[in-house]
Amino acid sequence: MISNERPSHQGGYRSYSAGPPKPPVNEDTLKTEKIQIERKTFIFTLKENPRGRFLRITEDVNGRRDNVIIPSTGLEEFRKVLEDMARASAELPVKTA
């Protein structure tokens, strides 16, 4: 299996829960921003639920969606790493094949 492939069970996602489905968690949306980069759409949604605040980053590529959730306690560190990566991308020479 390639590292970015997801395991499937008879064409669908495998369920790992043994009990009944969990009830939905009430989430309040505090702020949403959307950006388009090439063929990808990124949706940044700051949300809050009874466990706290978090940032949900959704990547949408032709209807296929993937999510990353970052607790608000890690947003400052996440921002620093993202800034470092942007700076490195601008400073490092592009390799040609």
Biopython code that builds the backbone (N, CA, C, O; Angstrom):
import numpy as np
from Bio.PDB.StructureBuilder import StructureBuilder

atoms = [
    (1, "MET", "N", (0.834, -1.175, 0.000)),
    (1, "MET", "CA", (0.000, 0.000, 0.000)),
    (1, "MET", "C", (0.881, 1.241, 0.000)),
    (1, "MET", "O", (1.860, 1.311, 0.742)),
    (2, "ILE", "N", (0.538, 2.214, -0.825)),
    (2, "ILE", "CA", (1.234, 3.492, -0.863)),
    (2, "ILE", "C", (0.863, 4.261, 0.393)),
    (2, "ILE", "O", (-0.257, 4.132, 0.886)),
    (3, "SER", "N", (1.787, 5.063, 0.921)),
    (3, "SER", "CA", (1.596, 5.710, 2.211)),
    (3, "SER", "C", (0.369, 6.616, 2.276)),
    (3, "SER", "O", (-0.182, 6.811, 3.359)),
    (4, "ASN", "N", (-0.073, 7.174, 1.153)),
    (4, "ASN", "CA", (-1.233, 8.056, 1.217)),
    (4, "ASN", "C", (-2.538, 7.342, 0.900)),
    (4, "ASN", "O", (-3.582, 7.990, 0.819)),
    (5, "GLU", "N", (-2.510, 6.031, 0.719)),
    (5, "GLU", "CA", (-3.724, 5.269, 0.498)),
    (5, "GLU", "C", (-4.351, 4.903, 1.830)),
    (5, "GLU", "O", (-3.660, 4.707, 2.829)),
    (6, "ARG", "N", (-5.656, 4.814, 1.824)),
    (6, "ARG", "CA", (-6.366, 4.426, 3.024)),
    (6, "ARG", "C", (-6.778, 2.970, 2.902)),
    (6, "ARG", "O", (-7.180, 2.519, 1.829)),
    (7, "PRO", "N", (-6.678, 2.233, 4.005)),
    (7, "PRO", "CA", (-7.127, 0.847, 3.940)),
    (7, "PRO", "C", (-8.624, 0.803, 3.684)),
    (7, "PRO", "O", (-9.372, 1.627, 4.211)),
    (8, "SER", "N", (-9.052, -0.128, 2.899)),
    (8, "SER", "CA", (-10.476, -0.256, 2.634)),
    (8, "SER", "C", (-10.902, -1.681, 2.908)),
    (8, "SER", "O", (-10.090, -2.605, 2.885)),
    (9, "HIS", "N", (-12.171, -1.843, 3.163)),
    (9, "HIS", "CA", (-12.733, -3.149, 3.428)),
    (9, "HIS", "C", (-13.920, -3.304, 2.493)),
    (9, "HIS", "O", (-14.960, -2.683, 2.710)),
    (10, "GLN", "N", (-13.784, -4.114, 1.469)),
    (10, "GLN", "CA", (-14.818, -4.345, 0.465)),
    (10, "GLN", "C", (-15.309, -3.034, -0.128)),
    (10, "GLN", "O", (-16.513, -2.806, -0.244)),
    (11, "GLY", "N", (-14.366, -2.173, -0.505)),
    (11, "GLY", "CA", (-14.702, -0.947, -1.212)),
    (11, "GLY", "C", (-15.114, 0.211, -0.337)),
    (11, "GLY", "O", (-15.378, 1.292, -0.863)),
    (12, "GLY", "N", (-15.186, 0.044, 0.987)),
    (12, "GLY", "CA", (-15.603, 1.146, 1.849)),
    (12, "GLY", "C", (-14.627, 1.323, 2.988)),
    (12, "GLY", "O", (-13.610, 0.635, 3.071)),
    (13, "TYR", "N", (-14.952, 2.254, 3.864)),
    (13, "TYR", "CA", (-14.095, 2.473, 5.022)),
    (13, "TYR", "C", (-14.410, 1.424, 6.080)),
    (13, "TYR", "O", (-15.567, 1.054, 6.276)),
    (14, "ARG", "N", (-13.392, 0.959, 6.744)),
    (14, "ARG", "CA", (-13.548, -0.033, 7.786)),
    (14, "ARG", "C", (-13.927, 0.674, 9.082)),
    (14, "ARG", "O", (-13.330, 1.690, 9.437)),
    (15, "SER", "N", (-14.900, 0.146, 9.773)),
    (15, "SER", "CA", (-15.322, 0.721, 11.037)),
    (15, "SER", "C", (-14.570, 0.051, 12.171)),
    (15, "SER", "O", (-14.553, -1.176, 12.266)),
    (16, "TYR", "N", (-13.954, 0.838, 13.025)),
    (16, "TYR", "CA", (-13.188, 0.306, 14.135)),
    (16, "TYR", "C", (-13.947, 0.391, 15.448)),
    (16, "TYR", "O", (-13.461, -0.106, 16.464)),
    (17, "SER", "N", (-15.128, 1.005, 15.461)),
    (17, "SER", "CA", (-15.870, 1.123, 16.708)),
    (17, "SER", "C", (-16.686, -0.138, 16.940)),
    (17, "SER", "O", (-17.257, -0.706, 16.009)),
    (18, "ALA", "N", (-16.732, -0.569, 18.199)),
    (18, "ALA", "CA", (-17.458, -1.785, 18.531)),
    (18, "ALA", "C", (-18.858, -1.474, 19.032)),
    (18, "ALA", "O", (-19.721, -2.351, 19.025)),
    (19, "GLY", "N", (-19.098, -0.253, 19.464)),
    (19, "GLY", "CA", (-20.378, 0.093, 20.050)),
    (19, "GLY", "C", (-21.269, 0.863, 19.100)),
    (19, "GLY", "O", (-20.991, 0.961, 17.905)),
    (20, "PRO", "N", (-22.343, 1.407, 19.644)),
    (20, "PRO", "CA", (-23.260, 2.195, 18.813)),
    (20, "PRO", "C", (-22.596, 3.489, 18.368)),
    (20, "PRO", "O", (-21.617, 3.922, 18.975)),
    (21, "PRO", "N", (-23.119, 4.115, 17.308)),
    (21, "PRO", "CA", (-22.521, 5.371, 16.833)),
    (21, "PRO", "C", (-22.583, 6.448, 17.909)),
    (21, "PRO", "O", (-23.523, 6.509, 18.702)),
    (22, "LYS", "N", (-21.558, 7.295, 17.916)),
    (22, "LYS", "CA", (-21.498, 8.379, 18.888)),
    (22, "LYS", "C", (-22.491, 9.470, 18.494)),
    (22, "LYS", "O", (-22.687, 9.724, 17.306)),
    (23, "PRO", "N", (-23.118, 10.117, 19.476)),
    (23, "PRO", "CA", (-24.027, 11.217, 19.134)),
    (23, "PRO", "C", (-23.222, 12.403, 18.607)),
    (23, "PRO", "O", (-22.065, 12.583, 18.988)),
    (24, "PRO", "N", (-23.822, 13.211, 17.737)),
    (24, "PRO", "CA", (-23.088, 14.365, 17.206)),
    (24, "PRO", "C", (-22.748, 15.354, 18.318)),
    (24, "PRO", "O", (-23.510, 15.528, 19.269)),
    (25, "VAL", "N", (-21.581, 16.003, 18.179)),
    (25, "VAL", "CA", (-21.137, 16.997, 19.148)),
    (25, "VAL", "C", (-21.573, 18.368, 18.642)),
    (25, "VAL", "O", (-21.369, 18.700, 17.475)),
    (26, "ASN", "N", (-22.168, 19.153, 19.516)),
    (26, "ASN", "CA", (-22.593, 20.499, 19.151)),
    (26, "ASN", "C", (-21.371, 21.379, 18.973)),
    (26, "ASN", "O", (-20.611, 21.576, 19.921)),
    (27, "GLU", "N", (-21.166, 21.916, 17.769)),
    (27, "GLU", "CA", (-20.027, 22.778, 17.464)),
    (27, "GLU", "C", (-20.523, 24.133, 16.968)),
    (27, "GLU", "O", (-21.410, 24.210, 16.119)),
    (28, "ASP", "N", (-19.945, 25.184, 17.502)),
    (28, "ASP", "CA", (-20.257, 26.539, 17.046)),
    (28, "ASP", "C", (-19.141, 27.010, 16.122)),
    (28, "ASP", "O", (-17.964, 26.868, 16.453)),
    (29, "THR", "N", (-19.497, 27.565, 14.976)),
    (29, "THR", "CA", (-18.524, 28.133, 14.047)),
    (29, "THR", "C", (-18.278, 29.585, 14.432)),
    (29, "THR", "O", (-19.207, 30.390, 14.499)),
    (30, "LEU", "N", (-17.013, 29.905, 14.684)),
    (30, "LEU", "CA", (-16.641, 31.256, 15.092)),
    (30, "LEU", "C", (-16.147, 32.109, 13.932)),
    (30, "LEU", "O", (-16.387, 33.316, 13.898)),
    (31, "LYS", "N", (-15.450, 31.479, 12.970)),
    (31, "LYS", "CA", (-14.910, 32.210, 11.815)),
    (31, "LYS", "C", (-14.563, 31.203, 10.730)),
    (31, "LYS", "O", (-14.109, 30.098, 11.024)),
    (32, "THR", "N", (-14.778, 31.585, 9.478)),
    (32, "THR", "CA", (-14.450, 30.727, 8.340)),
    (32, "THR", "C", (-13.776, 31.548, 7.253)),
    (32, "THR", "O", (-14.212, 32.657, 6.941)),
    (33, "GLU", "N", (-12.719, 31.004, 6.682)),
    (33, "GLU", "CA", (-12.029, 31.601, 5.528)),
    (33, "GLU", "C", (-11.803, 30.501, 4.505)),
    (33, "GLU", "O", (-11.558, 29.348, 4.860)),
    (34, "LYS", "N", (-11.887, 30.870, 3.229)),
    (34, "LYS", "CA", (-11.717, 29.900, 2.146)),
    (34, "LYS", "C", (-10.712, 30.457, 1.150)),
    (34, "LYS", "O", (-10.783, 31.626, 0.772)),
    (35, "ILE", "N", (-9.759, 29.597, 0.719)),
    (35, "ILE", "CA", (-8.802, 30.020, -0.302)),
    (35, "ILE", "C", (-8.694, 28.942, -1.374)),
    (35, "ILE", "O", (-8.842, 27.752, -1.100)),
    (36, "GLN", "N", (-8.435, 29.383, -2.589)),
    (36, "GLN", "CA", (-8.244, 28.492, -3.729)),
    (36, "GLN", "C", (-6.782, 28.566, -4.141)),
    (36, "GLN", "O", (-6.266, 29.647, -4.427)),
    (37, "ILE", "N", (-6.109, 27.407, -4.173)),
    (37, "ILE", "CA", (-4.719, 27.328, -4.613)),
    (37, "ILE", "C", (-4.643, 26.236, -5.672)),
    (37, "ILE", "O", (-4.833, 25.053, -5.387)),
    (38, "GLU", "N", (-4.364, 26.656, -6.885)),
    (38, "GLU", "CA", (-4.357, 25.745, -8.033)),
    (38, "GLU", "C", (-5.694, 25.018, -8.081)),
    (38, "GLU", "O", (-6.738, 25.668, -8.147)),
    (39, "ARG", "N", (-5.693, 23.686, -8.048)),
    (39, "ARG", "CA", (-6.967, 22.955, -8.154)),
    (39, "ARG", "C", (-7.545, 22.566, -6.797)),
    (39, "ARG", "O", (-8.508, 21.803, -6.724)),
    (40, "LYS", "N", (-6.958, 23.089, -5.726)),
    (40, "LYS", "CA", (-7.390, 22.737, -4.377)),
    (40, "LYS", "C", (-8.080, 23.921, -3.707)),
    (40, "LYS", "O", (-7.688, 25.075, -3.886)),
    (41, "THR", "N", (-9.106, 23.610, -2.938)),
    (41, "THR", "CA", (-9.769, 24.605, -2.105)),
    (41, "THR", "C", (-9.483, 24.245, -0.657)),
    (41, "THR", "O", (-9.659, 23.099, -0.244)),
    (42, "PHE", "N", (-9.040, 25.236, 0.112)),
    (42, "PHE", "CA", (-8.789, 25.041, 1.533)),
    (42, "PHE", "C", (-9.793, 25.882, 2.311)),
    (42, "PHE", "O", (-9.963, 27.071, 2.039)),
    (43, "ILE", "N", (-10.454, 25.259, 3.279)),
    (43, "ILE", "CA", (-11.425, 25.944, 4.122)),
    (43, "ILE", "C", (-10.895, 25.901, 5.551)),
    (43, "ILE", "O", (-10.674, 24.826, 6.109)),
    (44, "PHE", "N", (-10.693, 27.072, 6.134)),
    (44, "PHE", "CA", (-10.210, 27.192, 7.503)),
    (44, "PHE", "C", (-11.404, 27.604, 8.359)),
    (44, "PHE", "O", (-11.985, 28.668, 8.148)),
    (45, "THR", "N", (-11.768, 26.766, 9.320)),
    (45, "THR", "CA", (-12.924, 27.041, 10.158)),
    (45, "THR", "C", (-12.524, 26.980, 11.624)),
    (45, "THR", "O", (-12.120, 25.930, 12.123)),
    (46, "LEU", "N", (-12.639, 28.106, 12.308)),
    (46, "LEU", "CA", (-12.403, 28.152, 13.741)),
    (46, "LEU", "C", (-13.714, 27.784, 14.414)),
    (46, "LEU", "O", (-14.740, 28.430, 14.197)),
    (47, "LYS", "N", (-13.668, 26.732, 15.238)),
    (47, "LYS", "CA", (-14.882, 26.216, 15.866)),
    (47, "LYS", "C", (-14.689, 26.088, 17.363)),
    (47, "LYS", "O", (-13.575, 26.175, 17.880)),
    (48, "GLU", "N", (-15.810, 25.878, 18.049)),
    (48, "GLU", "CA", (-15.782, 25.667, 19.488)),
    (48, "GLU", "C", (-16.831, 24.627, 19.830)),
    (48, "GLU", "O", (-17.940, 24.640, 19.294)),
    (49, "ASN", "N", (-16.465, 23.723, 20.733)),
    (49, "ASN", "CA", (-17.414, 22.746, 21.252)),
    (49, "ASN", "C", (-17.196, 22.634, 22.757)),
    (49, "ASN", "O", (-16.345, 23.342, 23.297)),
    (50, "PRO", "N", (-17.927, 21.775, 23.448)),
    (50, "PRO", "CA", (-17.754, 21.692, 24.907)),
    (50, "PRO", "C", (-16.327, 21.360, 25.357)),
    (50, "PRO", "O", (-15.968, 21.639, 26.501)),
    (51, "ARG", "N", (-15.513, 20.774, 24.485)),
    (51, "ARG", "CA", (-14.134, 20.438, 24.866)),
    (51, "ARG", "C", (-13.158, 21.577, 24.595)),
    (51, "ARG", "O", (-12.018, 21.512, 25.054)),
    (52, "GLY", "N", (-13.563, 22.623, 23.864)),
    (52, "GLY", "CA", (-12.688, 23.765, 23.615)),
    (52, "GLY", "C", (-12.740, 24.245, 22.177)),
    (52, "GLY", "O", (-13.590, 23.829, 21.390)),
    (53, "ARG", "N", (-11.805, 25.135, 21.853)),
    (53, "ARG", "CA", (-11.707, 25.694, 20.493)),
    (53, "ARG", "C", (-10.694, 24.922, 19.675)),
    (53, "ARG", "O", (-9.743, 24.349, 20.207)),
    (54, "PHE", "N", (-10.919, 24.918, 18.352)),
    (54, "PHE", "CA", (-10.018, 24.218, 17.442)),
    (54, "PHE", "C", (-10.161, 24.795, 16.049)),
    (54, "PHE", "O", (-11.167, 25.421, 15.714)),
    (55, "LEU", "N", (-9.138, 24.573, 15.246)),
    (55, "LEU", "CA", (-9.151, 24.974, 13.848)),
    (55, "LEU", "C", (-9.294, 23.714, 13.007)),
    (55, "LEU", "O", (-8.498, 22.784, 13.135)),
    (56, "ARG", "N", (-10.301, 23.683, 12.153)),
    (56, "ARG", "CA", (-10.463, 22.586, 11.208)),
    (56, "ARG", "C", (-10.027, 23.105, 9.836)),
    (56, "ARG", "O", (-10.569, 24.090, 9.335)),
    (57, "ILE", "N", (-9.051, 22.435, 9.242)),
    (57, "ILE", "CA", (-8.599, 22.768, 7.891)),
    (57, "ILE", "C", (-9.104, 21.670, 6.981)),
    (57, "ILE", "O", (-8.754, 20.502, 7.146)),
    (58, "THR", "N", (-9.931, 22.049, 6.015)),
    (58, "THR", "CA", (-10.490, 21.095, 5.072)),
    (58, "THR", "C", (-9.865, 21.340, 3.714)),
    (58, "THR", "O", (-9.850, 22.469, 3.222)),
    (59, "GLU", "N", (-9.348, 20.278, 3.109)),
    (59, "GLU", "CA", (-8.816, 20.329, 1.749)),
    (59, "GLU", "C", (-9.845, 19.660, 0.850)),
    (59, "GLU", "O", (-10.215, 18.508, 1.077)),
    (60, "ASP", "N", (-10.304, 20.370, -0.161)),
    (60, "ASP", "CA", (-11.282, 19.827, -1.104)),
    (60, "ASP", "C", (-10.644, 19.804, -2.484)),
    (60, "ASP", "O", (-10.263, 20.844, -3.021)),
    (61, "VAL", "N", (-10.530, 18.598, -3.056)),
    (61, "VAL", "CA", (-10.000, 18.431, -4.402)),
    (61, "VAL", "C", (-11.040, 17.650, -5.196)),
    (61, "VAL", "O", (-11.207, 16.445, -5.011)),
    (62, "ASN", "N", (-11.731, 18.354, -6.078)),
    (62, "ASN", "CA", (-12.749, 17.716, -6.926)),
    (62, "ASN", "C", (-13.750, 16.898, -6.112)),
    (62, "ASN", "O", (-14.102, 15.785, -6.505)),
    (63, "GLY", "N", (-14.209, 17.434, -4.991)),
    (63, "GLY", "CA", (-15.223, 16.769, -4.185)),
    (63, "GLY", "C", (-14.690, 15.821, -3.129)),
    (63, "GLY", "O", (-15.449, 15.384, -2.264)),
    (64, "ARG", "N", (-13.415, 15.491, -3.173)),
    (64, "ARG", "CA", (-12.826, 14.634, -2.146)),
    (64, "ARG", "C", (-12.301, 15.528, -1.032)),
    (64, "ARG", "O", (-11.508, 16.436, -1.280)),
    (65, "ARG", "N", (-12.743, 15.271, 0.192)),
    (65, "ARG", "CA", (-12.379, 16.140, 1.316)),
    (65, "ARG", "C", (-11.550, 15.396, 2.352)),
    (65, "ARG", "O", (-11.824, 14.245, 2.693)),
    (66, "ASP", "N", (-10.531, 16.088, 2.840)),
    (66, "ASP", "CA", (-9.717, 15.605, 3.947)),
    (66, "ASP", "C", (-9.650, 16.723, 4.982)),
    (66, "ASP", "O", (-9.634, 17.903, 4.633)),
    (67, "ASN", "N", (-9.610, 16.341, 6.261)),
    (67, "ASN", "CA", (-9.608, 17.313, 7.353)),
    (67, "ASN", "C", (-8.396, 17.136, 8.248)),
    (67, "ASN", "O", (-7.904, 16.027, 8.455)),
    (68, "VAL", "N", (-7.932, 18.257, 8.772)),
    (68, "VAL", "CA", (-6.920, 18.281, 9.822)),
    (68, "VAL", "C", (-7.507, 19.160, 10.913)),
    (68, "VAL", "O", (-8.026, 20.242, 10.637)),
    (69, "ILE", "N", (-7.423, 18.690, 12.157)),
    (69, "ILE", "CA", (-7.946, 19.472, 13.269)),
    (69, "ILE", "C", (-6.798, 19.813, 14.211)),
    (69, "ILE", "O", (-6.046, 18.937, 14.639)),
    (70, "ILE", "N", (-6.677, 21.104, 14.526)),
    (70, "ILE", "CA", (-5.602, 21.590, 15.392)),
    (70, "ILE", "C", (-6.246, 22.256, 16.606)),
    (70, "ILE", "O", (-6.985, 23.229, 16.457)),
    (71, "PRO", "N", (-5.972, 21.738, 17.813)),
    (71, "PRO", "CA", (-6.504, 22.393, 19.011)),
    (71, "PRO", "C", (-5.979, 23.825, 19.101)),
    (71, "PRO", "O", (-4.855, 24.107, 18.685)),
    (72, "SER", "N", (-6.790, 24.719, 19.641)),
    (72, "SER", "CA", (-6.383, 26.131, 19.715)),
    (72, "SER", "C", (-5.104, 26.315, 20.513)),
    (72, "SER", "O", (-4.373, 27.280, 20.290)),
    (73, "THR", "N", (-4.822, 25.404, 21.441)),
    (73, "THR", "CA", (-3.598, 25.518, 22.236)),
    (73, "THR", "C", (-2.341, 25.330, 21.391)),
    (73, "THR", "O", (-1.251, 25.693, 21.835)),
    (74, "GLY", "N", (-2.462, 24.774, 20.188)),
    (74, "GLY", "CA", (-1.312, 24.562, 19.325)),
    (74, "GLY", "C", (-1.240, 25.502, 18.141)),
    (74, "GLY", "O", (-0.337, 25.377, 17.314)),
    (75, "LEU", "N", (-2.174, 26.446, 18.039)),
    (75, "LEU", "CA", (-2.213, 27.313, 16.855)),
    (75, "LEU", "C", (-0.987, 28.212, 16.728)),
    (75, "LEU", "O", (-0.508, 28.431, 15.616)),
    (76, "GLU", "N", (-0.477, 28.729, 17.816)),
    (76, "GLU", "CA", (0.697, 29.609, 17.741)),
    (76, "GLU", "C", (1.913, 28.833, 17.246)),
    (76, "GLU", "O", (2.657, 29.329, 16.400)),
    (77, "GLU", "N", (2.123, 27.642, 17.752)),
    (77, "GLU", "CA", (3.240, 26.801, 17.295)),
    (77, "GLU", "C", (3.048, 26.406, 15.832)),
    (77, "GLU", "O", (4.005, 26.396, 15.059)),
    (78, "PHE", "N", (1.807, 26.080, 15.452)),
    (78, "PHE", "CA", (1.495, 25.740, 14.061)),
    (78, "PHE", "C", (1.831, 26.917, 13.139)),
    (78, "PHE", "O", (2.412, 26.729, 12.071)),
    (79, "ARG", "N", (1.459, 28.135, 13.563)),
    (79, "ARG", "CA", (1.736, 29.343, 12.776)),
    (79, "ARG", "C", (3.236, 29.527, 12.582)),
    (79, "ARG", "O", (3.685, 29.856, 11.484)),
    (80, "LYS", "N", (4.014, 29.315, 13.645)),
    (80, "LYS", "CA", (5.470, 29.482, 13.547)),
    (80, "LYS", "C", (6.079, 28.497, 12.557)),
    (80, "LYS", "O", (6.933, 28.870, 11.753)),
    (81, "VAL", "N", (5.647, 27.256, 12.611)),
    (81, "VAL", "CA", (6.173, 26.242, 11.683)),
    (81, "VAL", "C", (5.765, 26.590, 10.252)),
    (81, "VAL", "O", (6.575, 26.466, 9.333)),
    (82, "LEU", "N", (4.525, 27.020, 10.054)),
    (82, "LEU", "CA", (4.062, 27.386, 8.719)),
    (82, "LEU", "C", (4.855, 28.572, 8.167)),
    (82, "LEU", "O", (5.220, 28.581, 6.991)),
    (83, "GLU", "N", (5.120, 29.565, 9.004)),
    (83, "GLU", "CA", (5.940, 30.705, 8.577)),
    (83, "GLU", "C", (7.350, 30.260, 8.202)),
    (83, "GLU", "O", (7.896, 30.714, 7.197)),
    (84, "ASP", "N", (7.940, 29.378, 8.998)),
    (84, "ASP", "CA", (9.285, 28.860, 8.698)),
    (84, "ASP", "C", (9.293, 28.113, 7.358)),
    (84, "ASP", "O", (10.227, 28.259, 6.570)),
    (85, "MET", "N", (8.265, 27.323, 7.108)),
    (85, "MET", "CA", (8.184, 26.572, 5.845)),
    (85, "MET", "C", (8.017, 27.518, 4.657)),
    (85, "MET", "O", (8.626, 27.304, 3.609)),
    (86, "ALA", "N", (7.206, 28.551, 4.806)),
    (86, "ALA", "CA", (7.014, 29.530, 3.728)),
    (86, "ALA", "C", (8.316, 30.265, 3.442)),
    (86, "ALA", "O", (8.662, 30.498, 2.284)),
    (87, "ARG", "N", (9.035, 30.629, 4.495)),
    (87, "ARG", "CA", (10.315, 31.325, 4.335)),
    (87, "ARG", "C", (11.331, 30.409, 3.639)),
    (87, "ARG", "O", (12.031, 30.846, 2.725)),
    (88, "ALA", "N", (11.415, 29.144, 4.064)),
    (88, "ALA", "CA", (12.343, 28.201, 3.455)),
    (88, "ALA", "C", (12.002, 27.974, 1.994)),
    (88, "ALA", "O", (12.900, 27.874, 1.159)),
    (89, "SER", "N", (10.716, 27.890, 1.673)),
    (89, "SER", "CA", (10.312, 27.677, 0.278)),
    (89, "SER", "C", (10.726, 28.839, -0.614)),
    (89, "SER", "O", (11.088, 28.642, -1.774)),
    (90, "ALA", "N", (10.673, 30.045, -0.069)),
    (90, "ALA", "CA", (11.059, 31.233, -0.838)),
    (90, "ALA", "C", (12.580, 31.356, -0.957)),
    (90, "ALA", "O", (13.075, 31.908, -1.939)),
    (91, "GLU", "N", (13.323, 30.852, 0.027)),
    (91, "GLU", "CA", (14.775, 31.051, 0.056)),
    (91, "GLU", "C", (15.563, 29.925, -0.618)),
    (91, "GLU", "O", (16.613, 30.177, -1.209)),
    (92, "LEU", "N", (15.074, 28.702, -0.536)),
    (92, "LEU", "CA", (15.819, 27.570, -1.074)),
    (92, "LEU", "C", (15.709, 27.528, -2.591)),
    (92, "LEU", "O", (14.636, 27.780, -3.138)),
    (93, "PRO", "N", (16.792, 27.217, -3.271)),
    (93, "PRO", "CA", (16.722, 27.144, -4.753)),
    (93, "PRO", "C", (15.868, 25.958, -5.185)),
    (93, "PRO", "O", (15.803, 24.936, -4.502)),
    (94, "VAL", "N", (15.214, 26.116, -6.335)),
    (94, "VAL", "CA", (14.387, 25.058, -6.893)),
    (94, "VAL", "C", (15.287, 24.054, -7.577)),
    (94, "VAL", "O", (16.152, 24.424, -8.370)),
    (95, "LYS", "N", (15.084, 22.771, -7.268)),
    (95, "LYS", "CA", (15.886, 21.709, -7.897)),
    (95, "LYS", "C", (15.284, 21.373, -9.244)),
    (95, "LYS", "O", (14.068, 21.250, -9.384)),
    (96, "THR", "N", (16.152, 21.226, -10.235)),
    (96, "THR", "CA", (15.687, 20.815, -11.554)),
    (96, "THR", "C", (16.088, 19.368, -11.788)),
    (96, "THR", "O", (17.134, 18.920, -11.318)),
    (97, "ALA", "N", (15.253, 18.641, -12.515)),
    (97, "ALA", "CA", (15.489, 17.201, -12.703)),
    (97, "ALA", "C", (16.571, 16.897, -13.668)),
    (97, "ALA", "O", (16.867, 15.728, -13.914)),
]
sb = StructureBuilder()
sb.init_structure("model")
sb.init_model(0)
sb.init_chain("A")
sb.init_seg("    ")
for serial, (resi, resn, name, xyz) in enumerate(atoms, 1):
    if name == "N":
        sb.init_residue(resn, " ", resi, " ")
    sb.init_atom(name, np.array(xyz, "f"), 0.0, 1.0, " ", f" {name:<3s}", serial, name[0])
structure = sb.get_structure()
